Amino acid sequence: MSITVSCIGSGNMGAALMKGIAVSIGPENIGFTDVDASKAKAAAASLGKTDTGGGKVYKDNSEAVEKGDIVFLAVKPQILKEVLEEIGEVIRRRVSEKDSSRPLTLVSMAAGWSIAKIQDCLGVKAPMVRMMPNTPVLISRGVIILAPSPELPPDRFSELVKILSNAGMVDRMDETYMNSITGLSGSGPAFVYVFIEALADGGVRAGLPRDKALRYAAQTVMGAAAMAVESGKHLGELKDMVTSPGGTAIAGITALENGAFRAATINAVEAAWRRSLELSS
């Protein structure tokens, strides 16, 4: 696939996404920038080597926009405005040129920055996508939600979906849902880690060694999640497969219900969603 990708910002999330993309387009077609040059070099090196070389490192953000067909804005929300001001002139020129052989697509993963806000800051209706990935993209098992702008042609959106598919599940949603997605899949891994740790603590309380309890808890959650995705069965039916009358599982579920486990989980997602709304405003 003849596409060049630039990643402005070389943190964990950006570097992880580029590793997945490298499977589709080759590391030699990916370039990085970062305020810390050593991080950009490390991210480029992490893609591995091919006969034509590894990932590239650009001298600055403007060069990254100039060279990239798809430009990922993988910087923290609080510095995005500064980055957009730096690259705005190059973006405006590329959009105005309308070079069909090298169309530009921007992809932002900055929480709280809407497509309209980014375009207003740039001073041009650049074709772009707002993205919400979650941390399991680091092991190619993430959830990646994409919301395209009206200016982005369908074929270019399909191209983006294809190159991201090696980093996890990719889905399209309207941008109006992005704060809800942040509360659920964006923040959700943290809630799951708390649950796994609590399961392991329960195992330790019941007499298991800590290392075994952690391993068993994580594998139990991973296996149960796989069954939820792959079996096609309703979650209630899967639960009932474990809970025999008067048995151990129903005793445990009763304890969860007494502790308002469902309500606490719902409240956690809602709190994350509301915080995302606050950041957006």
VOGU-3710 file (C-alpha; in Angstrom, 3 decimals, decimal comma):
1> msitvscigs> 0,000/0,000/0,000  1,638/3,269/-1,143  0,869/5,577/1,785  3,132/7,692/3,942  2,154/8,277/7,566  3,504/10,911/9,935  3,067/10,797/13,698  3,456/14,112/15,508  4,181/13,007/19,060  6,034/9,808/19,909
11> gnmgaalmkg> 4,459/8,732/23,178  3,173/5,256/23,988  -0,149/5,572/22,172  1,244/7,085/18,980  4,136/4,629/18,828  1,807/1,670/19,461  -0,557/2,705/16,672  2,353/3,112/14,275  3,518/-0,439/15,046  0,139/-1,732/13,913
21> iavsigpeni> 0,160/0,470/10,824  3,686/-0,659/9,939  2,324/-4,167/9,361  0,171/-2,765/6,546  2,421/-0,183/4,896  5,953/-1,001/6,062  8,038/0,905/8,652  9,911/2,803/5,942  6,698/4,692/5,152  6,234/6,013/8,703
31> gftdvdaska> 7,913/9,056/10,235  7,943/10,598/13,715  8,510/13,924/15,396  8,622/14,828/19,076  9,765/17,725/21,221  12,127/15,120/22,702  14,163/13,963/19,697  15,314/10,834/21,504  11,690/9,667/21,846  11,128/10,108/18,108
41> kaaaaslgkt> 14,266/8,108/17,361  13,222/5,359/19,770  9,739/5,176/18,236  11,196/4,929/14,731  13,631/2,221/15,848  10,831/0,253/17,540  9,223/-0,394/14,155  12,088/-2,670/13,201  14,083/-2,748/10,016  13,414/-3,728/6,419
51> dtgggkvykd> 15,549/-3,883/3,291  14,639/-0,269/2,598  15,206/0,973/6,143  13,192/1,533/9,327  10,959/4,346/10,504  11,978/7,926/9,753  12,513/10,905/12,035  11,534/14,321/10,673  13,329/17,495/11,645  10,137/19,279/12,705
61> nseavekgdi> 6,340/19,095/12,643  6,030/21,084/9,440  8,170/18,538/7,584  6,001/15,763/9,024  2,885/17,398/7,540  4,649/18,029/4,255  5,740/14,409/3,880  2,701/12,580/5,258  -0,436/11,504/3,415  -2,001/10,707/6,804
71> vflavkpqil> -0,825/12,835/9,725  -1,572/11,673/13,273  -1,748/14,351/15,958  -0,649/12,258/18,942  0,114/15,086/21,366  -1,405/16,022/24,713  -4,540/18,192/24,517  -2,896/21,064/26,378  -0,208/21,516/23,706  -2,320/20,787/20,628
81> kevleeigev> -3,102/24,469/20,009  0,612/25,280/19,866  1,220/22,405/17,428  -1,701/23,435/15,207  -0,371/26,998/15,012  3,016/25,623/14,004  1,709/23,398/11,191  -1,270/25,515/10,112  0,422/27,210/7,169  1,545/23,910/5,619
91> irrrvsekds> -1,901/22,363/6,112  -3,694/25,349/4,569  -1,393/25,205/1,558  -1,812/21,462/1,053  -5,600/21,652/1,383  -5,826/24,562/-1,049  -3,651/22,785/-3,607  -6,068/19,833/-3,714  -3,348/17,520/-5,033  -5,306/14,342/-5,819
101> srpltlvsma> -2,095/12,305/-5,938  -1,222/13,239/-2,331  -4,432/14,052/-0,421  -3,949/15,046/3,210  -5,822/13,423/6,076  -5,422/14,604/9,673  -6,145/12,237/12,563  -6,457/13,661/16,075  -6,635/11,664/19,295  -6,612/14,688/21,621
111> agwsiakiqd> -9,361/14,402/24,232  -11,665/17,398/24,387  -10,760/18,751/20,935  -13,650/18,506/18,491  -13,194/18,438/14,731  -14,743/21,911/14,478  -12,398/23,285/17,145  -9,332/21,929/15,346  -10,493/23,217/11,954  -11,221/26,649/13,441
121> clgvkapmvr> -7,741/26,742/14,942  -6,225/25,792/11,577  -8,378/28,256/9,644  -9,320/25,652/7,041  -11,795/22,773/6,686  -9,081/20,149/6,488  -10,229/16,544/5,842  -9,774/14,844/9,182  -10,799/12,141/11,626  -11,238/12,334/15,362
131> mmpntpvlis> -10,030/9,162/17,049  -10,437/7,557/20,460  -8,104/4,574/20,953  -7,525/2,794/24,239  -4,322/1,468/25,769  -4,654/-2,190/24,656  -3,539/-0,991/21,203  -0,116/-1,436/22,812  -0,616/-5,192/22,343  -2,726/-4,913/19,156
141> rgviilapsp> -5,986/-5,603/21,014  -7,346/-2,116/21,356  -10,666/-0,482/20,625  -10,273/2,308/18,061  -13,276/4,529/17,395  -13,183/6,903/14,419  -15,375/9,910/13,615  -14,646/11,415/10,160  -15,314/15,005/9,128  -17,656/15,661/6,166
151> elppdrfsel> -14,655/16,752/4,082  -13,072/13,284/4,176  -13,917/11,154/1,097  -15,196/7,620/1,860  -12,279/5,920/0,102  -9,760/7,732/2,276  -11,671/6,782/5,419  -11,680/3,142/4,288  -7,940/3,418/3,719  -7,457/4,616/7,295
161> vkilsnagmv> -9,602/1,809/8,714  -7,554/-0,748/6,793  -4,168/0,415/8,053  -5,391/0,639/11,668  -6,945/-2,815/11,742  -3,758/-4,483/13,005  -3,895/-2,413/16,202  -7,304/-3,704/17,308  -11,022/-3,448/16,613  -11,863/-0,391/14,496
171> drmdetymns> -15,349/1,083/14,379  -17,013/4,245/13,102  -19,258/6,460/15,217  -20,689/9,945/14,933  -18,566/12,508/16,747  -21,440/13,346/19,094  -20,765/10,009/20,871  -17,056/10,617/21,425  -17,352/11,701/25,067  -19,464/8,627/25,841
181> itglsgsgpa> -16,852/6,454/24,120  -14,148/8,116/26,226  -16,076/7,142/29,367  -16,532/3,527/28,273  -13,722/2,177/26,100  -11,206/4,978/26,628  -11,344/4,852/30,437  -12,655/1,282/30,711  -9,287/-0,513/30,850  -8,550/1,239/34,152
191> fvyvfieala> -11,808/-0,067/35,612  -11,019/-3,590/34,405  -7,545/-3,467/35,986  -9,118/-2,491/39,307  -11,500/-5,465/38,977  -8,667/-7,889/38,133  -6,664/-6,643/41,104  -9,710/-7,046/43,353  -10,271/-10,609/42,060  -6,660/-11,399/42,849
201> dggvraglpr> -7,003/-9,865/46,315  -9,981/-12,144/46,875  -7,873/-15,108/45,843  -5,123/-14,078/48,259  -7,699/-13,733/51,038  -8,815/-17,285/50,224  -5,220/-18,518/50,592  -3,688/-18,349/47,090  -0,138/-17,053/46,545  -0,174/-13,505/45,144
211> dkalryaaqt> 1,539/-14,326/41,839  -0,815/-17,216/41,132  -3,884/-15,183/42,108  -2,927/-12,360/39,720  -2,264/-14,762/36,871  -5,504/-16,670/37,378  -7,558/-13,479/37,745  -6,193/-11,899/34,549  -6,657/-15,095/32,535  -10,196/-15,516/33,912
221> vmgaaamave> -11,171/-12,016/32,778  -9,502/-12,483/29,391  -11,244/-15,819/28,810  -14,638/-14,522/29,931  -14,294/-11,484/27,655  -13,416/-13,726/24,705  -16,515/-15,843/25,371  -18,661/-12,694/25,535  -17,354/-11,569/22,134  -17,111/-14,899/20,325
231> sgkhlgelkd> -19,967/-17,052/21,651  -22,837/-14,886/20,445  -24,677/-15,648/23,681  -26,398/-13,072/25,884  -24,315/-12,140/28,915  -27,103/-13,344/31,202  -26,979/-16,765/29,543  -23,215/-16,937/29,974  -23,613/-15,988/33,630  -26,238/-18,691/34,117
241> mvtspggtai> -23,823/-21,285/32,671  -21,602/-20,666/35,726  -24,226/-20,225/38,445  -25,643/-23,565/39,563  -28,433/-23,589/42,214  -27,065/-23,071/45,703  -23,523/-22,999/44,326  -20,412/-20,901/44,779  -20,899/-18,492/41,867  -24,392/-17,397/42,904
251> agitalenga> -23,093/-16,806/46,431  -20,407/-14,550/44,986  -22,868/-12,733/42,702  -25,098/-12,077/45,703  -22,135/-10,465/47,451  -21,496/-8,289/44,358  -25,136/-7,208/44,259  -25,070/-6,425/47,993  -22,046/-4,232/47,310  -23,839/-2,395/44,461
261> fraatinave> -21,247/-3,638/41,965  -23,370/-2,909/38,895  -24,315/0,566/40,105  -20,689/1,375/40,955  -19,555/0,300/37,477  -22,264/2,337/35,771  -21,348/5,321/37,947  -17,661/4,948/36,996  -18,437/5,141/33,274  -20,803/8,063/33,849
271> aawrrslels> -18,196/9,944/35,916  -15,587/9,472/33,174  -18,117/10,612/30,554  -18,985/13,735/32,554  -15,300/14,558/33,020  -14,802/14,222/29,273  -17,658/16,686/28,757  -15,952/19,125/31,118  -12,665/18,833/29,242  -14,466/19,403/25,939
281> s> -15,951/22,651/27,160
//
